[in-house]
Amino acid sequence: MFQKLVSHNEDIRQLVDKGYAVGFDSNYLIVRDILYLDDKLEQRVGAIVTKLVFTDPDHVVQEDHQIFFAGSHPHNTDGSPIANLGGGATKLALSEAAADVVVQRQFSNKPRVNGQLVPFTDFFAKIESYVGIISGPAIARHGGRVLTFRSVEKVADDSVFKIHDTLTSRAEITDLAAKFKNEIVAVIGLGGTGGYLLDFLVKTPVKEIRGFDVDPLQVHNAFRSPGRFDDAEFKRSKAEVYQARYENFRHGLKLTAKFVDASCVDDLEGVTFAFVCVDKGSSRAGIFDLLIAKKIPFIDVGMGLSRRNGPISGMMRATYYSDQQAQQVRDMALAPLADKPDDVYKTNIQISELNALNAAIAMIRYKQLKGFYVEDDPGSLNFIFGLSDCKMIIRSGSE
């Protein structure tokens, strides 16, 4: 990442050539060895951190004129705080690779040209300006240099995504995204809801995604699954189709054309969480047996839609089975585990926005469990969304 960004971005190359201790942490530019005076006029060493906005995999631009600073507020040689550094105290979670950089403040200072505030032309101009303001007093009083020509070898590498995860840095949720780094997630069933769940998971930094579906992609599937389609995809397995669609997005994607039942012990070895997205009760029962035996927590999704006299009615369901209480939840009979005799005559209504909503409910619950989203009731296990009134009924394990 270091060599690629330096070679493709002239302003960053200028920083390196001049001697700044330039490093990168995912989607942040870090300049270490920044000298400054604290409130006791002692010289300290901080770091400047600023966001990188990737315009393509090789080129970056600034988001704005602001920076983050690892250190306390810098002072002038007379002991007064340096003015015109708006912002204030803040925190920013960086990766473990940048553990030595502890952001404490955010600064905002635009340069003036002919009395007018103007944006920085590039990263070189931005860093030069802030270093002059922050480090000037420290160098004047104690000497020293910020141009250390130090090579920062330990840099974070987005090993999961094949493109840079600029969303995480822009939203400043690096610490929350890190909660998924050791997750191996299985999606069993890649139909309507399963397809949307896969789409959501692909864009999370889970270590590995395993997907299973033996069925071929048919025309009706294209109307209730995410993304574009190609004529050549029809009659190929959904697993093969989705593998090809998402292959360029991330590493660790393993989709298999296989029917999962209680015998598939090896296929789920190492899995830390699973989503069950099948529409037959008998298939669900075998999958439940496997997941419960392997103590893998999982969420089962289901949809019941019908049309009797006019508009469609029904509900979407997402049920959580923890590794400790899965059998007790199963005994509550919240999900059908057998095929009804008249199912062969039933119209299987599925609509794309409802599949997506069902997947979103399941995904939100999973992210609550991982600590990404806040949750008021950790015992929530069954979520039912009614189509007619758009209300959610949530059942807790204590009920």
Contacts in CASP RR format, 6 or more apart in sequence:
PFRMAT RR
TARGET T0000
AUTHOR 0000-0000-0000
METHOD contacts of the structure
MODEL  1
MFQKLVSHNEDIRQLVDKGYAVGFDSNYLIVRDILYLDDKLEQRVGAIVT
KLVFTDPDHVVQEDHQIFFAGSHPHNTDGSPIANLGGGATKLALSEAAAD
VVVQRQFSNKPRVNGQLVPFTDFFAKIESYVGIISGPAIARHGGRVLTFR
SVEKVADDSVFKIHDTLTSRAEITDLAAKFKNEIVAVIGLGGTGGYLLDF
LVKTPVKEIRGFDVDPLQVHNAFRSPGRFDDAEFKRSKAEVYQARYENFR
HGLKLTAKFVDASCVDDLEGVTFAFVCVDKGSSRAGIFDLLIAKKIPFID
VGMGLSRRNGPISGMMRATYYSDQQAQQVRDMALAPLADKPDDVYKTNIQ
ISELNALNAAIAMIRYKQLKGFYVEDDPGSLNFIFGLSDCKMIIRSGSE
1 24 0 8 1.000
1 155 0 8 1.000
1 157 0 8 1.000
2 22 0 8 1.000
2 23 0 8 1.000
2 24 0 8 1.000
2 155 0 8 1.000
4 58 0 8 1.000
5 12 0 8 1.000
5 24 0 8 1.000
5 52 0 8 1.000
5 58 0 8 1.000
5 60 0 8 1.000
6 12 0 8 1.000
6 13 0 8 1.000
6 16 0 8 1.000
6 22 0 8 1.000
7 13 0 8 1.000
8 58 0 8 1.000
8 59 0 8 1.000
9 58 0 8 1.000
9 59 0 8 1.000
9 60 0 8 1.000
9 123 0 8 1.000
10 122 0 8 1.000
11 122 0 8 1.000
11 123 0 8 1.000
11 124 0 8 1.000
11 125 0 8 1.000
12 22 0 8 1.000
12 29 0 8 1.000
12 60 0 8 1.000
12 123 0 8 1.000
12 124 0 8 1.000
14 124 0 8 1.000
15 22 0 8 1.000
15 31 0 8 1.000
15 123 0 8 1.000
15 124 0 8 1.000
15 127 0 8 1.000
16 22 0 8 1.000
18 147 0 8 1.000
19 147 0 8 1.000
19 148 0 8 1.000
19 149 0 8 1.000
20 31 0 8 1.000
20 33 0 8 1.000
20 127 0 8 1.000
20 146 0 8 1.000
20 147 0 8 1.000
20 148 0 8 1.000
21 31 0 8 1.000
21 32 0 8 1.000
21 33 0 8 1.000
21 148 0 8 1.000
21 149 0 8 1.000
21 150 0 8 1.000
21 151 0 8 1.000
21 152 0 8 1.000
22 29 0 8 1.000
22 30 0 8 1.000
22 31 0 8 1.000
22 152 0 8 1.000
23 29 0 8 1.000
23 30 0 8 1.000
23 31 0 8 1.000
23 32 0 8 1.000
23 152 0 8 1.000
23 155 0 8 1.000
24 30 0 8 1.000
24 52 0 8 1.000
24 155 0 8 1.000
24 156 0 8 1.000
25 49 0 8 1.000
25 94 0 8 1.000
25 95 0 8 1.000
25 97 0 8 1.000
25 98 0 8 1.000
25 101 0 8 1.000
25 155 0 8 1.000
25 156 0 8 1.000
26 94 0 8 1.000
26 95 0 8 1.000
26 156 0 8 1.000
26 158 0 8 1.000
26 164 0 8 1.000
26 165 0 8 1.000
26 168 0 8 1.000
26 169 0 8 1.000
26 174 0 8 1.000
27 51 0 8 1.000
27 52 0 8 1.000
27 54 0 8 1.000
27 164 0 8 1.000
27 165 0 8 1.000
27 166 0 8 1.000
27 168 0 8 1.000
27 169 0 8 1.000
27 170 0 8 1.000
28 49 0 8 1.000
28 50 0 8 1.000
28 51 0 8 1.000
28 52 0 8 1.000
28 94 0 8 1.000
28 98 0 8 1.000
28 169 0 8 1.000
29 49 0 8 1.000
29 50 0 8 1.000
29 51 0 8 1.000
29 52 0 8 1.000
29 60 0 8 1.000
29 123 0 8 1.000
30 47 0 8 1.000
30 48 0 8 1.000
30 49 0 8 1.000
30 94 0 8 1.000
30 98 0 8 1.000
30 101 0 8 1.000
30 152 0 8 1.000
31 47 0 8 1.000
31 48 0 8 1.000
31 49 0 8 1.000
31 127 0 8 1.000
31 131 0 8 1.000
32 45 0 8 1.000
32 46 0 8 1.000
32 47 0 8 1.000
32 100 0 8 1.000
32 101 0 8 1.000
32 150 0 8 1.000
32 152 0 8 1.000
33 45 0 8 1.000
33 46 0 8 1.000
33 47 0 8 1.000
33 146 0 8 1.000
33 148 0 8 1.000
33 150 0 8 1.000
34 45 0 8 1.000
34 46 0 8 1.000
34 47 0 8 1.000
34 48 0 8 1.000
34 69 0 8 1.000
34 131 0 8 1.000
34 134 0 8 1.000
34 135 0 8 1.000
34 146 0 8 1.000
35 43 0 8 1.000
35 44 0 8 1.000
35 45 0 8 1.000
35 46 0 8 1.000
35 134 0 8 1.000
35 135 0 8 1.000
35 136 0 8 1.000
35 138 0 8 1.000
35 139 0 8 1.000
35 142 0 8 1.000
35 144 0 8 1.000
35 145 0 8 1.000
35 146 0 8 1.000
36 43 0 8 1.000
36 44 0 8 1.000
36 45 0 8 1.000
36 46 0 8 1.000
36 71 0 8 1.000
36 74 0 8 1.000
36 75 0 8 1.000
36 134 0 8 1.000
36 135 0 8 1.000
36 137 0 8 1.000
36 138 0 8 1.000
37 43 0 8 1.000
37 44 0 8 1.000
37 74 0 8 1.000
37 75 0 8 1.000
37 76 0 8 1.000
37 77 0 8 1.000
37 79 0 8 1.000
37 137 0 8 1.000
37 138 0 8 1.000
37 141 0 8 1.000
38 44 0 8 1.000
38 72 0 8 1.000
38 74 0 8 1.000
38 75 0 8 1.000
39 72 0 8 1.000
39 73 0 8 1.000
39 75 0 8 1.000
39 79 0 8 1.000
39 81 0 8 1.000
41 75 0 8 1.000
41 77 0 8 1.000
41 79 0 8 1.000
41 141 0 8 1.000
43 138 0 8 1.000
43 141 0 8 1.000
43 142 0 8 1.000
43 143 0 8 1.000
43 144 0 8 1.000
44 71 0 8 1.000
44 72 0 8 1.000
44 138 0 8 1.000
46 69 0 8 1.000
46 70 0 8 1.000
46 71 0 8 1.000
47 69 0 8 1.000
47 70 0 8 1.000
47 71 0 8 1.000
47 101 0 8 1.000
48 67 0 8 1.000
48 68 0 8 1.000
48 69 0 8 1.000
48 70 0 8 1.000
48 127 0 8 1.000
48 130 0 8 1.000
48 131 0 8 1.000
48 134 0 8 1.000
49 67 0 8 1.000
49 68 0 8 1.000
49 69 0 8 1.000
49 70 0 8 1.000
49 92 0 8 1.000
49 94 0 8 1.000
49 101 0 8 1.000
49 103 0 8 1.000
50 62 0 8 1.000
50 63 0 8 1.000
50 66 0 8 1.000
50 67 0 8 1.000
50 68 0 8 1.000
50 123 0 8 1.000
50 126 0 8 1.000
50 127 0 8 1.000
51 62 0 8 1.000
51 63 0 8 1.000
51 169 0 8 1.000
51 170 0 8 1.000
52 60 0 8 1.000
52 164 0 8 1.000
52 166 0 8 1.000
52 169 0 8 1.000
53 60 0 8 1.000
53 61 0 8 1.000
53 62 0 8 1.000
53 63 0 8 1.000
53 166 0 8 1.000
53 170 0 8 1.000
54 60 0 8 1.000
54 163 0 8 1.000
54 164 0 8 1.000
54 166 0 8 1.000
55 61 0 8 1.000
57 163 0 8 1.000
57 164 0 8 1.000
60 123 0 8 1.000
62 119 0 8 1.000
62 120 0 8 1.000
62 122 0 8 1.000
62 123 0 8 1.000
62 126 0 8 1.000
63 170 0 8 1.000
64 119 0 8 1.000
65 108 0 8 1.000
65 109 0 8 1.000
65 110 0 8 1.000
65 119 0 8 1.000
65 120 0 8 1.000
65 126 0 8 1.000
66 87 0 8 1.000
66 106 0 8 1.000
66 107 0 8 1.000
66 108 0 8 1.000
67 106 0 8 1.000
67 107 0 8 1.000
67 126 0 8 1.000
67 130 0 8 1.000
68 90 0 8 1.000
68 92 0 8 1.000
68 103 0 8 1.000
68 105 0 8 1.000
68 106 0 8 1.000
68 107 0 8 1.000
69 103 0 8 1.000
69 104 0 8 1.000
69 105 0 8 1.000
69 106 0 8 1.000
69 107 0 8 1.000
69 134 0 8 1.000
70 101 0 8 1.000
70 102 0 8 1.000
70 103 0 8 1.000
70 104 0 8 1.000
71 102 0 8 1.000
71 104 0 8 1.000
71 105 0 8 1.000
72 104 0 8 1.000
72 105 0 8 1.000
73 81 0 8 1.000
73 82 0 8 1.000
73 85 0 8 1.000
73 88 0 8 1.000
73 105 0 8 1.000
74 81 0 8 1.000
74 82 0 8 1.000
74 85 0 8 1.000
74 133 0 8 1.000
74 134 0 8 1.000
74 135 0 8 1.000
74 137 0 8 1.000
74 138 0 8 1.000
75 81 0 8 1.000
75 82 0 8 1.000
75 137 0 8 1.000
76 82 0 8 1.000
76 137 0 8 1.000
77 137 0 8 1.000
77 140 0 8 1.000
77 141 0 8 1.000
82 133 0 8 1.000
82 134 0 8 1.000
82 137 0 8 1.000
84 109 0 8 1.000
84 133 0 8 1.000
85 107 0 8 1.000
85 108 0 8 1.000
85 109 0 8 1.000
85 133 0 8 1.000
85 134 0 8 1.000
86 107 0 8 1.000
86 108 0 8 1.000
86 109 0 8 1.000
87 105 0 8 1.000
87 106 0 8 1.000
87 107 0 8 1.000
87 108 0 8 1.000
88 105 0 8 1.000
88 106 0 8 1.000
88 107 0 8 1.000
89 104 0 8 1.000
89 105 0 8 1.000
90 103 0 8 1.000
90 104 0 8 1.000
90 105 0 8 1.000
90 106 0 8 1.000
91 103 0 8 1.000
91 104 0 8 1.000
92 103 0 8 1.000
92 172 0 8 1.000
92 174 0 8 1.000
93 172 0 8 1.000
93 173 0 8 1.000
93 174 0 8 1.000
93 175 0 8 1.000
93 176 0 8 1.000
93 178 0 8 1.000
94 101 0 8 1.000
94 103 0 8 1.000
94 156 0 8 1.000
94 174 0 8 1.000
95 156 0 8 1.000
95 174 0 8 1.000
95 178 0 8 1.000
96 156 0 8 1.000
97 154 0 8 1.000
97 155 0 8 1.000
97 156 0 8 1.000
98 156 0 8 1.000
107 130 0 8 1.000
109 129 0 8 1.000
109 130 0 8 1.000
109 133 0 8 1.000
110 117 0 8 1.000
110 118 0 8 1.000
110 119 0 8 1.000
110 120 0 8 1.000
111 117 0 8 1.000
111 118 0 8 1.000
111 120 0 8 1.000
111 125 0 8 1.000
111 129 0 8 1.000
112 118 0 8 1.000
120 126 0 8 1.000
120 129 0 8 1.000
131 146 0 8 1.000
135 146 0 8 1.000
138 144 0 8 1.000
139 145 0 8 1.000
139 146 0 8 1.000
158 164 0 8 1.000
158 165 0 8 1.000
159 251 0 8 1.000
160 181 0 8 1.000
160 205 0 8 1.000
160 206 0 8 1.000
160 207 0 8 1.000
160 250 0 8 1.000
160 251 0 8 1.000
160 252 0 8 1.000
161 205 0 8 1.000
161 249 0 8 1.000
161 250 0 8 1.000
161 251 0 8 1.000
162 248 0 8 1.000
162 249 0 8 1.000
162 250 0 8 1.000
162 251 0 8 1.000
163 249 0 8 1.000
165 177 0 8 1.000
165 205 0 8 1.000
167 203 0 8 1.000
168 174 0 8 1.000
168 177 0 8 1.000
168 205 0 8 1.000
176 371 0 8 1.000
176 372 0 8 1.000
177 204 0 8 1.000
177 205 0 8 1.000
177 372 0 8 1.000
178 205 0 8 1.000
179 370 0 8 1.000
179 371 0 8 1.000
179 372 0 8 1.000
180 204 0 8 1.000
180 205 0 8 1.000
180 206 0 8 1.000
180 207 0 8 1.000
180 370 0 8 1.000
180 372 0 8 1.000
181 205 0 8 1.000
181 206 0 8 1.000
181 207 0 8 1.000
182 207 0 8 1.000
182 272 0 8 1.000
183 206 0 8 1.000
183 207 0 8 1.000
183 208 0 8 1.000
183 272 0 8 1.000
183 273 0 8 1.000
183 370 0 8 1.000
184 206 0 8 1.000
184 207 0 8 1.000
184 208 0 8 1.000
184 209 0 8 1.000
184 210 0 8 1.000
184 270 0 8 1.000
184 271 0 8 1.000
184 272 0 8 1.000
184 273 0 8 1.000
185 201 0 8 1.000
185 206 0 8 1.000
185 208 0 8 1.000
185 209 0 8 1.000
185 210 0 8 1.000
185 271 0 8 1.000
185 272 0 8 1.000
185 273 0 8 1.000
185 274 0 8 1.000
185 275 0 8 1.000
186 209 0 8 1.000
186 210 0 8 1.000
186 211 0 8 1.000
186 212 0 8 1.000
186 268 0 8 1.000
186 271 0 8 1.000
186 273 0 8 1.000
186 274 0 8 1.000
186 275 0 8 1.000
186 296 0 8 1.000
187 194 0 8 1.000
187 195 0 8 1.000
187 197 0 8 1.000
187 198 0 8 1.000
187 201 0 8 1.000
187 209 0 8 1.000
187 210 0 8 1.000
187 211 0 8 1.000
187 212 0 8 1.000
187 274 0 8 1.000
187 275 0 8 1.000
187 277 0 8 1.000
188 211 0 8 1.000
188 212 0 8 1.000
188 213 0 8 1.000
188 260 0 8 1.000
188 274 0 8 1.000
188 275 0 8 1.000
188 276 0 8 1.000
188 277 0 8 1.000
188 278 0 8 1.000
188 287 0 8 1.000
189 195 0 8 1.000
189 211 0 8 1.000
189 212 0 8 1.000
189 213 0 8 1.000
189 238 0 8 1.000
189 260 0 8 1.000
189 276 0 8 1.000
189 277 0 8 1.000
189 278 0 8 1.000
190 198 0 8 1.000
190 211 0 8 1.000
190 212 0 8 1.000
190 213 0 8 1.000
190 238 0 8 1.000
190 239 0 8 1.000
190 242 0 8 1.000
190 255 0 8 1.000
190 277 0 8 1.000
191 213 0 8 1.000
191 215 0 8 1.000
191 221 0 8 1.000
191 224 0 8 1.000
191 225 0 8 1.000
191 238 0 8 1.000
191 277 0 8 1.000
191 355 0 8 1.000
192 221 0 8 1.000
192 224 0 8 1.000
192 225 0 8 1.000
192 277 0 8 1.000
192 350 0 8 1.000
192 352 0 8 1.000
192 355 0 8 1.000
192 359 0 8 1.000
193 277 0 8 1.000
193 301 0 8 1.000
193 302 0 8 1.000
193 303 0 8 1.000
193 355 0 8 1.000
193 358 0 8 1.000
193 359 0 8 1.000
193 362 0 8 1.000
194 275 0 8 1.000
194 277 0 8 1.000
194 301 0 8 1.000
194 355 0 8 1.000
194 359 0 8 1.000
195 225 0 8 1.000
195 226 0 8 1.000
195 238 0 8 1.000
195 242 0 8 1.000
195 277 0 8 1.000
195 355 0 8 1.000
195 359 0 8 1.000
196 225 0 8 1.000
196 226 0 8 1.000
196 355 0 8 1.000
196 356 0 8 1.000
196 358 0 8 1.000
196 359 0 8 1.000
196 360 0 8 1.000
197 275 0 8 1.000
197 277 0 8 1.000
197 301 0 8 1.000
197 359 0 8 1.000
197 362 0 8 1.000
197 363 0 8 1.000
198 209 0 8 1.000
198 211 0 8 1.000
198 242 0 8 1.000
198 246 0 8 1.000
198 255 0 8 1.000
199 226 0 8 1.000
199 227 0 8 1.000
199 246 0 8 1.000
199 359 0 8 1.000
200 359 0 8 1.000
200 360 0 8 1.000
200 363 0 8 1.000
201 209 0 8 1.000
201 363 0 8 1.000
202 209 0 8 1.000
202 246 0 8 1.000
202 249 0 8 1.000
202 250 0 8 1.000
202 253 0 8 1.000
203 249 0 8 1.000
207 252 0 8 1.000
208 252 0 8 1.000
208 253 0 8 1.000
208 254 0 8 1.000
209 252 0 8 1.000
209 253 0 8 1.000
209 254 0 8 1.000
209 255 0 8 1.000
210 254 0 8 1.000
210 255 0 8 1.000
210 256 0 8 1.000
210 267 0 8 1.000
210 268 0 8 1.000
210 271 0 8 1.000
211 239 0 8 1.000
211 254 0 8 1.000
211 255 0 8 1.000
211 256 0 8 1.000
212 239 0 8 1.000
212 255 0 8 1.000
212 256 0 8 1.000
212 258 0 8 1.000
212 259 0 8 1.000
212 260 0 8 1.000
212 264 0 8 1.000
212 267 0 8 1.000
213 237 0 8 1.000
213 238 0 8 1.000
213 239 0 8 1.000
213 255 0 8 1.000
213 257 0 8 1.000
213 258 0 8 1.000
214 237 0 8 1.000
214 239 0 8 1.000
214 257 0 8 1.000
214 258 0 8 1.000
214 259 0 8 1.000
215 237 0 8 1.000
215 238 0 8 1.000
216 234 0 8 1.000
216 235 0 8 1.000
216 236 0 8 1.000
216 237 0 8 1.000
216 238 0 8 1.000
217 229 0 8 1.000
217 233 0 8 1.000
217 234 0 8 1.000
217 235 0 8 1.000
217 236 0 8 1.000
217 237 0 8 1.000
217 238 0 8 1.000
217 241 0 8 1.000
218 234 0 8 1.000
218 235 0 8 1.000
219 234 0 8 1.000
221 238 0 8 1.000
222 229 0 8 1.000
223 352 0 8 1.000
224 350 0 8 1.000
224 351 0 8 1.000
224 352 0 8 1.000
224 355 0 8 1.000
225 352 0 8 1.000
225 355 0 8 1.000
226 356 0 8 1.000
227 245 0 8 1.000
233 241 0 8 1.000
233 244 0 8 1.000
237 257 0 8 1.000
238 257 0 8 1.000
239 255 0 8 1.000
239 256 0 8 1.000
239 257 0 8 1.000
239 258 0 8 1.000
240 255 0 8 1.000
240 257 0 8 1.000
242 255 0 8 1.000
243 253 0 8 1.000
243 255 0 8 1.000
246 253 0 8 1.000
247 253 0 8 1.000
256 267 0 8 1.000
258 264 0 8 1.000
258 267 0 8 1.000
259 283 0 8 1.000
260 267 0 8 1.000
260 268 0 8 1.000
260 287 0 8 1.000
260 290 0 8 1.000
261 283 0 8 1.000
261 286 0 8 1.000
261 287 0 8 1.000
261 290 0 8 1.000
262 286 0 8 1.000
262 287 0 8 1.000
262 289 0 8 1.000
262 290 0 8 1.000
262 293 0 8 1.000
263 290 0 8 1.000
264 290 0 8 1.000
265 290 0 8 1.000
265 293 0 8 1.000
265 294 0 8 1.000
268 274 0 8 1.000
268 290 0 8 1.000
268 291 0 8 1.000
268 294 0 8 1.000
268 296 0 8 1.000
271 294 0 8 1.000
271 296 0 8 1.000
272 296 0 8 1.000
272 297 0 8 1.000
273 296 0 8 1.000
273 297 0 8 1.000
273 298 0 8 1.000
273 366 0 8 1.000
273 369 0 8 1.000
274 291 0 8 1.000
274 296 0 8 1.000
274 297 0 8 1.000
274 298 0 8 1.000
274 299 0 8 1.000
275 298 0 8 1.000
275 299 0 8 1.000
275 300 0 8 1.000
275 301 0 8 1.000
275 362 0 8 1.000
275 366 0 8 1.000
276 284 0 8 1.000
276 287 0 8 1.000
276 288 0 8 1.000
276 291 0 8 1.000
276 298 0 8 1.000
276 299 0 8 1.000
276 300 0 8 1.000
276 301 0 8 1.000
277 301 0 8 1.000
277 302 0 8 1.000
278 284 0 8 1.000
278 287 0 8 1.000
279 302 0 8 1.000
279 303 0 8 1.000
279 348 0 8 1.000
280 339 0 8 1.000
280 343 0 8 1.000
281 335 0 8 1.000
281 336 0 8 1.000
281 337 0 8 1.000
281 338 0 8 1.000
281 339 0 8 1.000
282 337 0 8 1.000
282 338 0 8 1.000
282 339 0 8 1.000
284 300 0 8 1.000
284 335 0 8 1.000
284 336 0 8 1.000
284 337 0 8 1.000
285 337 0 8 1.000
285 338 0 8 1.000
288 300 0 8 1.000
288 321 0 8 1.000
288 326 0 8 1.000
288 330 0 8 1.000
288 337 0 8 1.000
291 298 0 8 1.000
291 321 0 8 1.000
291 326 0 8 1.000
292 321 0 8 1.000
292 326 0 8 1.000
292 327 0 8 1.000
292 330 0 8 1.000
295 323 0 8 1.000
295 326 0 8 1.000
296 323 0 8 1.000
297 320 0 8 1.000
297 321 0 8 1.000
297 322 0 8 1.000
297 323 0 8 1.000
297 326 0 8 1.000
297 369 0 8 1.000
298 320 0 8 1.000
298 321 0 8 1.000
298 326 0 8 1.000
299 318 0 8 1.000
299 319 0 8 1.000
299 320 0 8 1.000
299 321 0 8 1.000
299 362 0 8 1.000
299 365 0 8 1.000
299 366 0 8 1.000
300 318 0 8 1.000
300 319 0 8 1.000
300 321 0 8 1.000
300 335 0 8 1.000
301 316 0 8 1.000
301 317 0 8 1.000
301 318 0 8 1.000
301 319 0 8 1.000
301 358 0 8 1.000
301 359 0 8 1.000
301 361 0 8 1.000
301 362 0 8 1.000
302 316 0 8 1.000
302 317 0 8 1.000
302 318 0 8 1.000
302 335 0 8 1.000
302 358 0 8 1.000
303 315 0 8 1.000
303 316 0 8 1.000
303 317 0 8 1.000
303 350 0 8 1.000
303 354 0 8 1.000
303 355 0 8 1.000
303 358 0 8 1.000
304 314 0 8 1.000
304 315 0 8 1.000
304 316 0 8 1.000
304 317 0 8 1.000
304 349 0 8 1.000
305 312 0 8 1.000
305 313 0 8 1.000
305 314 0 8 1.000
305 349 0 8 1.000
305 350 0 8 1.000
305 351 0 8 1.000
305 354 0 8 1.000
305 387 0 8 1.000
306 312 0 8 1.000
306 313 0 8 1.000
306 314 0 8 1.000
306 347 0 8 1.000
306 349 0 8 1.000
307 313 0 8 1.000
307 347 0 8 1.000
307 349 0 8 1.000
312 349 0 8 1.000
312 351 0 8 1.000
312 387 0 8 1.000
313 387 0 8 1.000
313 388 0 8 1.000
314 386 0 8 1.000
314 387 0 8 1.000
314 388 0 8 1.000
315 384 0 8 1.000
315 385 0 8 1.000
315 386 0 8 1.000
315 387 0 8 1.000
316 354 0 8 1.000
316 357 0 8 1.000
316 358 0 8 1.000
316 361 0 8 1.000
316 384 0 8 1.000
316 385 0 8 1.000
316 386 0 8 1.000
316 387 0 8 1.000
317 334 0 8 1.000
317 335 0 8 1.000
317 358 0 8 1.000
317 382 0 8 1.000
317 383 0 8 1.000
317 384 0 8 1.000
317 385 0 8 1.000
318 358 0 8 1.000
318 361 0 8 1.000
318 362 0 8 1.000
318 365 0 8 1.000
318 382 0 8 1.000
318 383 0 8 1.000
319 329 0 8 1.000
319 334 0 8 1.000
319 335 0 8 1.000
319 381 0 8 1.000
319 382 0 8 1.000
319 383 0 8 1.000
320 329 0 8 1.000
320 365 0 8 1.000
320 369 0 8 1.000
320 380 0 8 1.000
320 381 0 8 1.000
320 382 0 8 1.000
321 329 0 8 1.000
321 330 0 8 1.000
321 381 0 8 1.000
322 329 0 8 1.000
322 381 0 8 1.000
325 397 0 8 1.000
329 381 0 8 1.000
329 397 0 8 1.000
330 337 0 8 1.000
332 382 0 8 1.000
334 381 0 8 1.000
334 382 0 8 1.000
334 395 0 8 1.000
340 346 0 8 1.000
354 387 0 8 1.000
357 385 0 8 1.000
358 385 0 8 1.000
361 383 0 8 1.000
361 385 0 8 1.000
361 392 0 8 1.000
364 373 0 8 1.000
365 380 0 8 1.000
365 383 0 8 1.000
367 373 0 8 1.000
368 374 0 8 1.000
368 375 0 8 1.000
369 375 0 8 1.000
377 394 0 8 1.000
377 396 0 8 1.000
379 396 0 8 1.000
379 397 0 8 1.000
379 398 0 8 1.000
380 394 0 8 1.000
380 395 0 8 1.000
380 396 0 8 1.000
380 397 0 8 1.000
381 395 0 8 1.000
381 396 0 8 1.000
381 397 0 8 1.000
382 394 0 8 1.000
382 395 0 8 1.000
383 392 0 8 1.000
383 393 0 8 1.000
383 394 0 8 1.000
383 395 0 8 1.000
384 392 0 8 1.000
384 393 0 8 1.000
384 394 0 8 1.000
384 395 0 8 1.000
385 391 0 8 1.000
385 392 0 8 1.000
385 393 0 8 1.000
386 392 0 8 1.000
386 393 0 8 1.000
END
